Amino acid sequence: SLAMFVCLLDFQFKEFLGTYNKVTENCFMDCVKDFTSRDVKPEESSCSESCLQKYLKMTQRISMRFQEYHIQQNEALAAKAGLLGQPR
């Protein structure tokens, strides 16, 4: 139903915001060291970009592994169902 869809979107958006906040905080804590100037130093900027790239690559890799695992599980279930469905 539409209400469930809206609820799911709301949940996904909240999850995205939580992840975004964690990544932002982690990269900030790792990369920003000098608070004597309002300007972002080049090394802080490159560190932040690298931090975000690592996170995105890690997320992509985890997603790929999860998909591979899910496919293997489905294949195993299908094979088991095929074996169970055959007379002995």
N, CA, C and O atoms as a Tinker XYZ file with bonds, in Angstrom:
   352  protein
     1  N      0.827000   -1.185000    0.000000    73     2
     2  CA     0.000000    0.000000    0.000000    64     1     3
     3  C      0.877000    1.255000    0.000000    63     2     4     5
     4  O      2.079000    1.185000    0.253000    81     3
     5  N      0.276000    2.365000   -0.278000    73     3     6
     6  CA     1.003000    3.635000   -0.343000    64     5     7
     7  C      1.579000    4.021000    1.012000    63     6     8     9
     8  O      2.691000    4.542000    1.087000    81     7
     9  N      0.841000    3.774000    2.068000    73     7    10
    10  CA     1.314000    4.125000    3.416000    64     9    11
    11  C      2.581000    3.344000    3.769000    63    10    12    13
    12  O      3.510000    3.896000    4.359000    81    11
    13  N      2.616000    2.064000    3.408000    73    11    14
    14  CA     3.806000    1.253000    3.679000    64    13    15
    15  C      4.990000    1.749000    2.860000    63    14    16    17
    16  O      6.118000    1.795000    3.351000    81    15
    17  N      4.726000    2.120000    1.607000    73    15    18
    18  CA     5.781000    2.630000    0.738000    64    17    19
    19  C      6.369000    3.916000    1.308000    63    18    20    21
    20  O      7.588000    4.082000    1.336000    81    19
    21  N      5.522000    4.813000    1.756000    73    19    22
    22  CA     5.978000    6.076000    2.350000    64    21    23
    23  C      6.773000    5.799000    3.625000    63    22    24    25
    24  O      7.788000    6.448000    3.877000    81    23
    25  N      6.323000    4.853000    4.416000    73    23    26
    26  CA     7.021000    4.473000    5.653000    64    25    27
    27  C      8.411000    3.912000    5.323000    63    26    28    29
    28  O      9.391000    4.233000    5.996000    81    27
    29  N      8.486000    3.079000    4.291000    73    27    30
    30  CA     9.773000    2.521000    3.867000    64    29    31
    31  C     10.714000    3.613000    3.388000    63    30    32    33
    32  O     11.897000    3.606000    3.731000    81    31
    33  N     10.203000    4.549000    2.601000    73    31    34
    34  CA    11.025000    5.665000    2.139000    64    33    35
    35  C     11.538000    6.493000    3.309000    63    34    36    37
    36  O     12.696000    6.912000    3.325000    81    35
    37  N     10.673000    6.724000    4.281000    73    35    38
    38  CA    11.057000    7.472000    5.469000    64    37    39
    39  C     12.165000    6.747000    6.226000    63    38    40    41
    40  O     13.135000    7.371000    6.654000    81    39
    41  N     12.027000    5.441000    6.392000    73    39    42
    42  CA    13.040000    4.637000    7.066000    64    41    43
    43  C     14.366000    4.696000    6.315000    63    42    44    45
    44  O     15.419000    4.894000    6.921000    81    43
    45  N     14.315000    4.522000    4.986000    73    43    46
    46  CA    15.535000    4.543000    4.182000    64    45    47
    47  C     16.211000    5.902000    4.248000    63    46    48    49
    48  O     17.439000    5.980000    4.302000    81    47
    49  N     15.431000    6.967000    4.243000    73    47    50
    50  CA    16.010000    8.300000    4.316000    64    49    51
    51  C     16.673000    8.525000    5.668000    63    50    52    53
    52  O     17.762000    9.096000    5.737000    81    51
    53  N     16.028000    8.084000    6.743000    73    51    54
    54  CA    16.618000    8.218000    8.079000    64    53    55
    55  C     17.900000    7.404000    8.187000    63    54    56    57
    56  O     18.877000    7.848000    8.792000    81    55
    57  N     17.893000    6.220000    7.603000    73    55    58
    58  CA    19.100000    5.378000    7.604000    64    57    59
    59  C     20.223000    6.060000    6.822000    63    58    60    61
    60  O     21.375000    6.064000    7.257000    81    59
    61  N     19.883000    6.637000    5.666000    73    59    62
    62  CA    20.870000    7.368000    4.870000    64    61    63
    63  C     21.457000    8.534000    5.664000    63    62    64    65
    64  O     22.672000    8.733000    5.669000    81    63
    65  N     20.602000    9.302000    6.332000    73    63    66
    66  CA    21.086000   10.443000    7.116000    64    65    67
    67  C     21.995000    9.992000    8.253000    63    66    68    69
    68  O     23.007000   10.635000    8.528000    81    67
    69  N     21.647000    8.905000    8.909000    73    67    70
    70  CA    22.491000    8.381000    9.980000    64    69    71
    71  C     23.858000    7.973000    9.459000    63    70    72    73
    72  O     24.879000    8.275000   10.077000    81    71
    73  N     23.877000    7.286000    8.324000    73    71    74
    74  CA    25.148000    6.876000    7.715000    64    73    75
    75  C     25.951000    8.092000    7.280000    63    74    76    77
    76  O     27.158000    8.159000    7.511000    81    75
    77  N     25.288000    9.047000    6.652000    73    75    78
    78  CA    25.959000   10.272000    6.213000    64    77    79
    79  C     26.601000   10.987000    7.403000    63    78    80    81
    80  O     27.743000   11.438000    7.323000    81    79
    81  N     25.863000   11.086000    8.497000    73    79    82
    82  CA    26.400000   11.761000    9.683000    64    81    83
    83  C     27.605000   11.030000   10.254000    63    82    84    85
    84  O     28.571000   11.668000   10.673000    81    83
    85  N     27.566000    9.701000   10.277000    73    83    86
    86  CA    28.699000    8.918000   10.784000    64    85    87
    87  C     29.936000    9.102000    9.915000    63    86    88    89
    88  O     31.037000    9.314000   10.424000    81    87
    89  N     29.746000    9.021000    8.599000    73    87    90
    90  CA    30.877000    9.177000    7.679000    64    89    91
    91  C     31.462000   10.580000    7.799000    63    90    92    93
    92  O     32.680000   10.753000    7.855000    81    91
    93  N     30.588000   11.572000    7.838000    73    91    94
    94  CA    31.036000   12.953000    7.961000    64    93    95
    95  C     31.849000   13.145000    9.242000    63    94    96    97
    96  O     32.921000   13.750000    9.224000    81    95
    97  N     31.337000   12.634000   10.330000    73    95    98
    98  CA    32.032000   12.777000   11.613000    64    97    99
    99  C     33.376000   12.044000   11.602000    63    98   100   101
   100  O     34.387000   12.589000   12.044000    81    99
   101  N     33.384000   10.811000   11.098000    73    99   102
   102  CA    34.638000   10.048000   11.060000    64   101   103
   103  C     35.692000   10.716000   10.191000    63   102   104   105
   104  O     36.848000   10.841000   10.595000    81   103
   105  N     35.297000   11.144000    9.007000    73   103   106
   106  CA    36.261000   11.795000    8.107000    64   105   107
   107  C     36.725000   13.124000    8.694000    63   106   108   109
   108  O     37.902000   13.471000    8.590000    81   107
   109  N     35.820000   13.859000    9.302000    73   107   110
   110  CA    36.201000   15.130000    9.924000    64   109   111
   111  C     37.214000   14.893000   11.038000    63   110   112   113
   112  O     38.233000   15.581000   11.107000    81   111
   113  N     36.941000   13.924000   11.912000    73   111   114
   114  CA    37.840000   13.649000   13.030000    64   113   115
   115  C     39.213000   13.167000   12.544000    63   114   116   117
   116  O     40.236000   13.473000   13.155000    81   115
   117  N     39.224000   12.416000   11.448000    73   115   118
   118  CA    40.488000   11.899000   10.912000    64   117   119
   119  C     41.282000   12.944000   10.149000    63   118   120   121
   120  O     42.511000   12.893000   10.129000    81   119
   121  N     40.601000   13.888000    9.523000    73   119   122
   122  CA    41.278000   14.759000    8.556000    64   121   123
   123  C     41.490000   16.199000    9.014000    63   122   124   125
   124  O     42.477000   16.820000    8.623000    81   123
   125  N     40.610000   16.735000    9.817000    73   123   126
   126  CA    40.706000   18.147000   10.175000    64   125   127
   127  C     41.437000   18.267000   11.510000    63   126   128   129
   128  O     40.961000   17.808000   12.548000    81   127
   129  N     42.608000   18.899000   11.448000    73   127   130
   130  CA    43.461000   18.984000   12.640000    64   129   131
   131  C     43.754000   20.423000   13.073000    63   130   132   133
   132  O     44.099000   20.671000   14.228000    81   131
   133  N     43.617000   21.358000   12.147000    73   131   134
   134  CA    44.001000   22.735000   12.427000    64   133   135
   135  C     42.757000   23.622000   12.477000    63   134   136   137
   136  O     42.057000   23.795000   11.478000    81   135
   137  N     42.498000   24.179000   13.661000    73   135   138
   138  CA    41.326000   25.033000   13.836000    64   137   139
   139  C     41.717000   26.503000   13.997000    63   138   140   141
   140  O     40.928000   27.307000   14.496000    81   139
   141  N     42.930000   26.852000   13.576000    73   139   142
   142  CA    43.392000   28.242000   13.711000    64   141   143
   143  C     42.943000   29.098000   12.538000    63   142   144   145
   144  O     43.120000   30.316000   12.562000    81   143
   145  N     42.364000   28.482000   11.510000    73   143   146
   146  CA    41.926000   29.229000   10.335000    64   145   147
   147  C     40.565000   28.709000    9.894000    63   146   148   149
   148  O     40.216000   27.551000   10.124000    81   147
   149  N     39.807000   29.596000    9.255000    73   147   150
   150  CA    38.507000   29.171000    8.722000    64   149   151
   151  C     38.680000   28.421000    7.408000    63   150   152   153
   152  O     37.783000   27.694000    6.982000    81   151
   153  N     39.825000   28.596000    6.769000    73   151   154
   154  CA    40.068000   27.961000    5.476000    64   153   155
   155  C     40.370000   26.477000    5.650000    63   154   156   157
   156  O     41.010000   26.057000    6.614000    81   155
   157  N     39.892000   25.705000    4.694000    73   155   158
   158  CA    40.209000   24.280000    4.669000    64   157   159
   159  C     41.547000   24.128000    3.952000    63   158   160   161
   160  O     41.711000   24.566000    2.814000    81   159
   161  N     42.483000   23.509000    4.627000    73   159   162
   162  CA    43.818000   23.325000    4.043000    64   161   163
   163  C     43.758000   22.251000    2.949000    63   162   164   165
   164  O     42.926000   21.346000    3.007000    81   163
   165  N     44.638000   22.358000    1.963000    73   163   166
   166  CA    44.623000   21.370000    0.867000    64   165   167
   167  C     44.758000   19.925000    1.356000    63   166   168   169
   168  O     44.102000   19.026000    0.828000    81   167
   169  N     45.610000   19.702000    2.367000    73   167   170
   170  CA    45.771000   18.329000    2.860000    64   169   171
   171  C     44.506000   17.830000    3.576000    63   170   172   173
   172  O     44.194000   16.640000    3.543000    81   171
   173  N     43.788000   18.750000    4.218000    73   171   174
   174  CA    42.526000   18.366000    4.847000    64   173   175
   175  C     41.484000   18.013000    3.790000    63   174   176   177
   176  O     40.722000   17.059000    3.941000    81   175
   177  N     41.469000   18.789000    2.736000    73   175   178
   178  CA    40.525000   18.540000    1.648000    64   177   179
   179  C     40.816000   17.202000    0.966000    63   178   180   181
   180  O     39.900000   16.416000    0.723000    81   179
   181  N     42.088000   16.945000    0.656000    73   179   182
   182  CA    42.430000   15.687000   -0.014000    64   181   183
   183  C     42.196000   14.497000    0.914000    63   182   184   185
   184  O     41.768000   13.435000    0.463000    81   183
   185  N     42.472000   14.666000    2.201000    73   183   186
   186  CA    42.203000   13.598000    3.176000    64   185   187
   187  C     40.708000   13.301000    3.230000    63   186   188   189
   188  O     40.306000   12.138000    3.246000    81   187
   189  N     39.897000   14.332000    3.260000    73   187   190
   190  CA    38.440000   14.152000    3.319000    64   189   191
   191  C     37.927000   13.434000    2.074000    63   190   192   193
   192  O     37.084000   12.542000    2.163000    81   191
   193  N     38.442000   13.831000    0.918000    73   191   194
   194  CA    38.028000   13.181000   -0.333000    64   193   195
   195  C     38.439000   11.718000   -0.334000    63   194   196   197
   196  O     37.664000   10.850000   -0.737000    81   195
   197  N     39.652000   11.445000    0.116000    73   195   198
   198  CA    40.135000   10.072000    0.183000    64   197   199
   199  C     39.307000    9.243000    1.160000    63   198   200   201
   200  O     38.969000    8.093000    0.879000    81   199
   201  N     38.987000    9.826000    2.292000    73   199   202
   202  CA    38.169000    9.148000    3.307000    64   201   203
   203  C     36.810000    8.780000    2.724000    63   202   204   205
   204  O     36.346000    7.652000    2.896000    81   203
   205  N     36.185000    9.699000    2.054000    73   203   206
   206  CA    34.874000    9.433000    1.468000    64   205   207
   207  C     34.975000    8.369000    0.372000    63   206   208   209
   208  O     34.125000    7.483000    0.286000    81   207
   209  N     36.018000    8.457000   -0.465000    73   207   210
   210  CA    36.202000    7.465000   -1.524000    64   209   211
   211  C     36.372000    6.060000   -0.939000    63   210   212   213
   212  O     35.817000    5.092000   -1.458000    81   211
   213  N     37.143000    5.964000    0.141000    73   211   214
   214  CA    37.324000    4.661000    0.790000    64   213   215
   215  C     35.998000    4.121000    1.285000    63   214   216   217
   216  O     35.700000    2.938000    1.123000    81   215
   217  N     35.200000    4.994000    1.892000    73   215   218
   218  CA    33.901000    4.563000    2.400000    64   217   219
   219  C     33.008000    4.085000    1.251000    63   218   220   221
   220  O     32.370000    3.037000    1.350000    81   219
   221  N     32.967000    4.853000    0.169000    73   219   222
   222  CA    32.118000    4.486000   -0.962000    64   221   223
   223  C     32.563000    3.165000   -1.586000    63   222   224   225
   224  O     31.731000    2.328000   -1.933000    81   223
   225  N     33.877000    2.980000   -1.728000    73   223   226
   226  CA    34.388000    1.725000   -2.288000    64   225   227
   227  C     34.077000    0.553000   -1.360000    63   226   228   229
   228  O     33.703000   -0.527000   -1.817000    81   227
   229  N     34.234000    0.772000   -0.060000    73   227   230
   230  CA    33.928000   -0.275000    0.905000    64   229   231
   231  C     32.447000   -0.647000    0.834000    63   230   232   233
   232  O     32.100000   -1.828000    0.830000    81   231
   233  N     31.584000    0.354000    0.777000    73   231   234
   234  CA    30.148000    0.108000    0.699000    64   233   235
   235  C     29.798000   -0.658000   -0.566000    63   234   236   237
   236  O     28.983000   -1.580000   -0.535000    81   235
   237  N     30.410000   -0.281000   -1.667000    73   235   238
   238  CA    30.166000   -0.963000   -2.935000    64   237   239
   239  C     30.637000   -2.417000   -2.865000    63   238   240   241
   240  O     29.955000   -3.321000   -3.347000    81   239
   241  N     31.793000   -2.630000   -2.267000    73   239   242
   242  CA    32.328000   -3.990000   -2.164000    64   241   243
   243  C     31.454000   -4.866000   -1.267000    63   242   244   245
   244  O     31.184000   -6.023000   -1.591000    81   243
   245  N     31.021000   -4.317000   -0.156000    73   243   246
   246  CA    30.138000   -5.065000    0.747000    64   245   247
   247  C     28.834000   -5.412000    0.037000    63   246   248   249
   248  O     28.325000   -6.525000    0.171000    81   247
   249  N     28.299000   -4.463000   -0.714000    73   247   250
   250  CA    27.069000   -4.699000   -1.450000    64   249   251
   251  C     27.242000   -5.825000   -2.474000    63   250   252   253
   252  O     26.372000   -6.684000   -2.614000    81   251
   253  N     28.362000   -5.814000   -3.180000    73   251   254
   254  CA    28.637000   -6.868000   -4.159000    64   253   255
   255  C     28.750000   -8.226000   -3.473000    63   254   256   257
   256  O     28.198000   -9.214000   -3.957000    81   255
   257  N     29.459000   -8.279000   -2.355000    73   255   258
   258  CA    29.623000   -9.545000   -1.624000    64   257   259
   259  C     28.268000  -10.044000   -1.102000    63   258   260   261
   260  O     27.980000  -11.241000   -1.141000    81   259
   261  N     27.458000   -9.125000   -0.623000    73   259   262
   262  CA    26.138000   -9.510000   -0.138000    64   261   263
   263  C     25.304000  -10.102000   -1.266000    63   262   264   265
   264  O     24.628000  -11.114000   -1.080000    81   263
   265  N     25.353000   -9.469000   -2.439000    73   263   266
   266  CA    24.612000   -9.981000   -3.589000    64   265   267
   267  C     25.106000  -11.368000   -3.981000    63   266   268   269
   268  O     24.304000  -12.254000   -4.274000    81   267
   269  N     26.443000  -11.562000   -3.988000    73   267   270
   270  CA    27.006000  -12.868000   -4.321000    64   269   271
   271  C     26.538000  -13.924000   -3.321000    63   270   272   273
   272  O     26.152000  -15.028000   -3.705000    81   271
   273  N     26.576000  -13.576000   -2.048000    73   271   274
   274  CA    26.133000  -14.499000   -1.002000    64   273   275
   275  C     24.655000  -14.837000   -1.181000    63   274   276   277
   276  O     24.257000  -15.997000   -1.068000    81   275
   277  N     23.854000  -13.822000   -1.457000    73   275   278
   278  CA    22.420000  -14.023000   -1.638000    64   277   279
   279  C     22.154000  -14.953000   -2.823000    63   278   280   281
   280  O     21.296000  -15.831000   -2.742000    81   279
   281  N     22.878000  -14.765000   -3.909000    73   279   282
   282  CA    22.726000  -15.627000   -5.090000    64   281   283
   283  C     23.107000  -17.065000   -4.741000    63   282   284   285
   284  O     22.404000  -18.004000   -5.112000    81   283
   285  N     24.220000  -17.233000   -4.025000    73   283   286
   286  CA    24.652000  -18.577000   -3.630000    64   285   287
   287  C     23.609000  -19.250000   -2.742000    63   286   288   289
   288  O     23.321000  -20.436000   -2.901000    81   287
   289  N     23.050000  -18.493000   -1.813000    73   287   290
   290  CA    22.029000  -19.051000   -0.928000    64   289   291
   291  C     20.796000  -19.472000   -1.717000    63   290   292   293
   292  O     20.221000  -20.531000   -1.461000    81   291
   293  N     20.394000  -18.647000   -2.672000    73   291   294
   294  CA    19.232000  -18.991000   -3.495000    64   293   295
   295  C     19.500000  -20.232000   -4.335000    63   294   296   297
   296  O     18.628000  -21.089000   -4.481000    81   295
   297  N     20.716000  -20.328000   -4.891000    73   295   298
   298  CA    21.077000  -21.506000   -5.685000    64   297   299
   299  C     21.095000  -22.760000   -4.814000    63   298   300   301
   300  O     20.636000  -23.823000   -5.233000    81   299
   301  N     21.626000  -22.627000   -3.602000    73   299   302
   302  CA    21.667000  -23.767000   -2.683000    64   301   303
   303  C     20.257000  -24.204000   -2.302000    63   302   304   305
   304  O     19.964000  -25.399000   -2.244000    81   303
   305  N     19.386000  -23.231000   -2.042000    73   303   306
   306  CA    17.997000  -23.570000   -1.707000    64   305   307
   307  C     17.295000  -24.233000   -2.885000    63   306   308   309
   308  O     16.531000  -25.183000   -2.711000    81   307
   309  N     17.561000  -23.726000   -4.081000    73   307   310
   310  CA    16.938000  -24.306000   -5.275000    64   309   311
   311  C     17.434000  -25.736000   -5.483000    63   310   312   313
   312  O     16.649000  -26.626000   -5.811000    81   311
   313  N     18.723000  -25.954000   -5.295000    73   311   314
   314  CA    19.287000  -27.299000   -5.447000    64   313   315
   315  C     18.709000  -28.229000   -4.391000    63   314   316   317
   316  O     18.353000  -29.368000   -4.693000    81   315
   317  N     18.617000  -27.759000   -3.180000    73   315   318
   318  CA    18.051000  -28.585000   -2.097000    64   317   319
   319  C     16.594000  -28.904000   -2.372000    63   318   320   321
   320  O     16.153000  -30.035000   -2.166000    81   319
   321  N     15.851000  -27.923000   -2.832000    73   319   322
   322  CA    14.438000  -28.145000   -3.158000    64   321   323
   323  C     14.314000  -29.151000   -4.295000    63   322   324   325
   324  O     13.407000  -29.984000   -4.297000    81   323
   325  N     15.220000  -29.075000   -5.256000    73   323   326
   326  CA    15.207000  -30.029000   -6.363000    64   325   327
   327  C     15.495000  -31.437000   -5.885000    63   326   328   329
   328  O     14.880000  -32.393000   -6.358000    81   327
   329  N     16.427000  -31.577000   -4.949000    73   327   330
   330  CA    16.752000  -32.886000   -4.402000    64   329   331
   331  C     15.616000  -33.435000   -3.561000    63   330   332   333
   332  O     15.307000  -34.626000   -3.613000    81   331
   333  N     14.988000  -32.541000   -2.771000    73   331   334
   334  CA    13.900000  -32.989000   -1.917000    64   333   335
   335  C     12.663000  -33.341000   -2.723000    63   334   336   337
   336  O     11.868000  -34.180000   -2.299000    81   335
   337  N     12.489000  -32.715000   -3.876000    73   335   338
   338  CA    11.314000  -32.951000   -4.683000    64   337   339
   339  C     11.390000  -34.238000   -5.504000    63   338   340   341
   340  O     10.376000  -34.675000   -6.048000    81   339
   341  N     12.581000  -34.858000   -5.604000    73   339   342
   342  CA    12.739000  -36.064000   -6.412000    64   341   343
   343  C     12.458000  -37.307000   -5.570000    63   342   344   345
   344  O     12.858000  -37.377000   -4.408000    81   343
   345  N     11.784000  -38.267000   -6.143000    73   343   346
   346  CA    11.566000  -39.522000   -5.396000    64   345   347
   347  C     12.870000  -40.287000   -5.259000    63   346   348   349
   348  O     13.742000  -40.190000   -6.123000    81   347
   349  N     13.010000  -41.043000   -4.187000    73   347   350
   350  CA    14.250000  -41.795000   -3.955000    64   349   351
   351  C     14.114000  -43.212000   -4.384000    63   350   352
   352  O     15.062000  -43.987000   -4.260000    81   351
